[in-house]
Amino acid sequence: MRLFGKPARQVFLGVQSIGVVHDPFEDGAEITWNLERMTFAKAKKLVLPKARLLREMSKEFSYVAQN
């Protein structure tokens, strides 16, 4: 695999943030992502701990429990 013309490797470190997708998953649905060049150490710092990510998700999805 190459990234920006140089040899690269792909490693899943975790999730930085999560949000609600309001549209159905079908042709034309918009999903966004970012590609950034950074060191492995910096990338690891961006990943949220599981407990914090779950807290963020519960806030994001709190409207579902109300409806």
ABEGO torsion letter per residue (X at the ends): XBBGGBBBBBBBAEBABBBBBABBBBBGBBBBBBBBBBBAAAAAAABBBAAAAAAAAAAAAAAAAAX
